[in-house]
Amino acid sequence: MAKYDVAIAGAGPGGSYAAKTAAELGLKTVFFERSRKVGEKNASGCGLGQRWWRDFPEIMEKVEKLPSYRDIHSCIFKIVDEDDNLVTTISTTKTKKDAERIMYKGIPRAMSGTSIYRCDLDPLLADLACEAGAELRTSTLVTDVMKENGRVTGLVTDKGEKIEADIVIGADGAHSIVAIKSGIRKRWRKDQITLIPQIDFKCNEQRLDDVIGPAEWVWFGPFCGAYQVNFRDGFHLGLGQWLDIWALKPADMIKRVLKIPAFQAMCRAVDAEMREYQIHMLPWMEKPGKSYADGVMLIGDAGGFPCPLEGEGVWHACFTGKYAAETAAEAISNGDPTTRTLQKYEAKWRQPPLGLEYEYGKEFVALWKNSAFNPEFMKKMVQFLGELQWLNFPSPIFDWSDDHMSSFNDHLGHVLDLLPELSEFAEKYVIPMKRGISDTNREKIANMISGSISAKLPGFIPDWPVKSIVRKKLGLK
Ligand SMILES: Cc1cc2nc3c(=O)[nH]c(=O)nc-3n(C[C@H](O)[C@H](O)[C@H](O)COP(=O)(O)OP(=O)(O)OC[C@H]3O[C@@H](n4cnc5c(N)ncnc54)[C@H](O)[C@@H]3O)c2cc1C
């Protein structure tokens, strides 16, 4: 029977990064991939955020040279109404914080993300693991774990092989066999997992450069919150939905995006042709559950690590892969692969930067479920954004249906009507995050709110009681 220090199920980003780290630490490492070649599961969006330049710059330098790479500097939101009209376009842009936040080799990177196909990214990471000395076995499905006195002691493959290892790492994605067979968790509950249909479009590269440029797009409206991740010569359109919210089925929602006239016009402009249709599952929850047991650790999607705000998960998979491999090295060197040492893995990922992702998990999931997945709220939001845009100079000139000041007043009236409804939402879902808002910003909000309340009160009422109530609500002394 083959014997390894570490056996890893799965060669996605998490599994490969864990294999790379373990091999670099001198551990005899094997990792298994069910596909014929790594990266066959072209599942992910796949946008890599700016933090990659801070945390994995050596990988980003290689990613920049891969064939499907597109440099990303902004995110463009295409806001559509319930009749599929394009209401407005909102774009993020460079902020003055850009230069301060992430600098790499003298270049500000706080607004530089990346789009890369998984069929490029995954082989890059797996190759790095193999170069470090890990052994990769493709076309091999892990079907079970081996156990001795309750401790996980290896993996079983579909070829009937029994692979003995001091430490097993479950990097086998959302449907993790390792997680279930080792008894760490059962199948995800419906409110912990999303179903994401995604379409891959092939495009004319030059036209993509001209029409889209260095940007990701998002289609946002009462019936959609769809991402459009743009690569060198194509894009992914996808959206997801928790399994417990089936009033709107993801497949129906994505069909709806395909019918949006502005989406179709963009497709014509870039010569888009459908290339592949996929449906995948993605754990999306407030925070990960238990991530280890005797002899075994779960990383990436297998452990439920994607971020609770936007389901980003490749960064999380690589970080947990690194932490799990480091913990494995420690467990092997001190001869104790039991929970006594492996609990350090959980202690590690609970620390910043990864642990910070889940600090507001509950609030982020609630925010998302009650906005993008609530068509009634989104109808109001779309209307609000549209009206707000209109109030912005020079838009009033466009509405010539009445004299300008009457039109201006109509729109202002609508915005004011919508504000109480939106502030109800803010009170319910945004204020609960107040402990995360900095003291300086809370001071600013308190002064603004109490100032505007006091201004409406008769002169004989002093300011201080108002100030004190507002400050208390915001958790200030
Ligand atoms: C449609 C979609 C879009 C996404 N977009 C983004 C994005 O833009 N940016 C981002 O950061 N994240 C994105 N995510 C999330 C991200 O893809 C995952 O969080 C990330 O891929 C997790 O990495 P992983 O290595 O844990 O698992 P996976 O990427 O799922 O890799 C698991 C690997 O293990 C293999 N495997 C599975 N079971 C077995 C087995 N039993 N035996 C052997 N091999 C096995 C699989 O074939 C696969 O190669 C997206 C997810 C989806 C579904």
The ligand as an SDF file (V2000), in Angstrom:
LIG
                    3D

 53 58  0  0  0  0  0  0  0  0999 V2000
  -20.1440   29.4560  -11.5600 C   0  0  0  0  0  0  0  0  0  0  0  0
  -19.1490   29.8690  -10.5490 C   0  0  0  0  0  0  0  0  0  0  0  0
  -18.4740   31.0930  -10.6840 C   0  0  0  0  0  0  0  0  0  0  0  0
  -17.5370   31.4830   -9.7310 C   0  0  0  0  0  0  0  0  0  0  0  0
  -16.8470   32.6500   -9.9170 N   0  0  0  0  0  0  0  0  0  0  0  0
  -15.8180   32.9580   -9.0760 C   0  0  0  0  0  0  0  0  0  0  0  0
  -14.9880   34.0770   -9.3220 C   0  0  0  0  0  0  0  0  0  0  0  0
  -15.1720   34.8080  -10.2910 O   0  0  0  0  0  0  0  0  0  0  0  0
  -13.9570   34.3170   -8.4740 N   0  0  0  0  0  0  0  0  0  0  0  0
  -13.7080   33.5120   -7.3830 C   0  0  0  0  0  0  0  0  0  0  0  0
  -12.7520   33.7550   -6.6330 O   0  0  0  0  0  0  0  0  0  0  0  0
  -14.5050   32.4550   -7.1240 N   0  0  0  0  0  0  0  0  0  0  0  0
  -15.5240   32.1470   -7.9430 C   0  0  0  0  0  0  0  0  0  0  0  0
  -16.3100   31.0450   -7.6960 N   0  0  0  0  0  0  0  0  0  0  0  0
  -16.0020   30.2210   -6.5190 C   0  0  0  0  0  0  0  0  0  0  0  0
  -14.7750   29.3630   -6.8130 C   0  0  0  0  0  0  0  0  0  0  0  0
  -14.9070   28.7230   -8.0600 O   0  0  0  0  0  0  0  0  0  0  0  0
  -14.6150   28.2840   -5.7530 C   0  0  0  0  0  0  0  0  0  0  0  0
  -14.8000   28.8190   -4.4790 O   0  0  0  0  0  0  0  0  0  0  0  0
  -13.2030   27.6940   -5.8790 C   0  0  0  0  0  0  0  0  0  0  0  0
  -13.0320   27.1310   -7.1520 O   0  0  0  0  0  0  0  0  0  0  0  0
  -12.9840   26.6420   -4.8130 C   0  0  0  0  0  0  0  0  0  0  0  0
  -11.7810   25.9630   -5.0750 O   0  0  0  0  0  0  0  0  0  0  0  0
  -11.5940   24.4630   -4.5680 P   0  0  0  0  0  0  0  0  0  0  0  0
  -10.2340   24.0670   -4.9820 O   0  0  0  0  0  0  0  0  0  0  0  0
  -11.9640   24.3880   -3.1430 O   0  0  0  0  0  0  0  0  0  0  0  0
  -12.7170   23.6040   -5.3190 O   0  0  0  0  0  0  0  0  0  0  0  0
  -12.9800   23.3570   -6.8650 P   0  0  0  0  0  0  0  0  0  0  0  0
  -12.5940   24.5240   -7.6730 O   0  0  0  0  0  0  0  0  0  0  0  0
  -14.3810   22.8800   -6.9540 O   0  0  0  0  0  0  0  0  0  0  0  0
  -12.0030   22.1850   -7.2370 O   0  0  0  0  0  0  0  0  0  0  0  0
  -12.2370   20.8750   -6.8090 C   0  0  0  0  0  0  0  0  0  0  0  0
  -11.4530   19.9510   -7.7170 C   0  0  0  0  0  0  0  0  0  0  0  0
  -11.5560   18.6480   -7.2020 O   0  0  0  0  0  0  0  0  0  0  0  0
  -11.9580   17.7430   -8.2100 C   0  0  0  0  0  0  0  0  0  0  0  0
  -12.7420   16.7090   -7.5160 N   0  0  0  0  0  0  0  0  0  0  0  0
  -13.9740   16.8220   -6.9710 C   0  0  0  0  0  0  0  0  0  0  0  0
  -14.3460   15.6740   -6.3630 N   0  0  0  0  0  0  0  0  0  0  0  0
  -13.3030   14.8240   -6.5240 C   0  0  0  0  0  0  0  0  0  0  0  0
  -13.0850   13.4900   -6.1010 C   0  0  0  0  0  0  0  0  0  0  0  0
  -13.9800   12.8390   -5.3900 N   0  0  0  0  0  0  0  0  0  0  0  0
  -11.9170   12.9010   -6.4650 N   0  0  0  0  0  0  0  0  0  0  0  0
  -10.9750   13.5720   -7.1900 C   0  0  0  0  0  0  0  0  0  0  0  0
  -11.1330   14.8420   -7.6100 N   0  0  0  0  0  0  0  0  0  0  0  0
  -12.2840   15.4650   -7.2670 C   0  0  0  0  0  0  0  0  0  0  0  0
  -12.7620   18.5850   -9.1800 C   0  0  0  0  0  0  0  0  0  0  0  0
  -12.7790   18.0300  -10.4710 O   0  0  0  0  0  0  0  0  0  0  0  0
  -12.0190   19.9060   -9.1130 C   0  0  0  0  0  0  0  0  0  0  0  0
  -10.9710   19.9700  -10.0350 O   0  0  0  0  0  0  0  0  0  0  0  0
  -17.2850   30.6510   -8.6130 C   0  0  0  0  0  0  0  0  0  0  0  0
  -17.9660   29.4400   -8.4690 C   0  0  0  0  0  0  0  0  0  0  0  0
  -18.8810   29.0470   -9.4250 C   0  0  0  0  0  0  0  0  0  0  0  0
  -19.5890   27.7240   -9.2570 C   0  0  0  0  0  0  0  0  0  0  0  0
  1  2  1  0
  2  3  1  0
  2 52  2  0
  3  4  2  0
  4  5  1  0
  4 50  1  0
  5  6  2  0
  6  7  1  0
  6 13  1  0
  7  8  2  0
  7  9  1  0
  9 10  1  0
 10 11  2  0
 10 12  1  0
 12 13  2  0
 13 14  1  0
 14 15  1  0
 14 50  1  0
 15 16  1  0
 16 17  1  0
 16 18  1  0
 18 19  1  0
 18 20  1  0
 20 21  1  0
 20 22  1  0
 22 23  1  0
 23 24  1  0
 24 25  2  0
 24 26  1  0
 24 27  1  0
 27 28  1  0
 28 29  2  0
 28 30  1  0
 28 31  1  0
 31 32  1  0
 32 33  1  0
 33 34  1  0
 33 48  1  0
 34 35  1  0
 35 36  1  0
 35 46  1  0
 36 37  1  0
 36 45  1  0
 37 38  2  0
 38 39  1  0
 39 40  1  0
 39 45  2  0
 40 41  1  0
 40 42  2  0
 42 43  1  0
 43 44  2  0
 44 45  1  0
 46 47  1  0
 46 48  1  0
 48 49  1  0
 50 51  2  0
 51 52  1  0
 52 53  1  0
M  END
$$$$
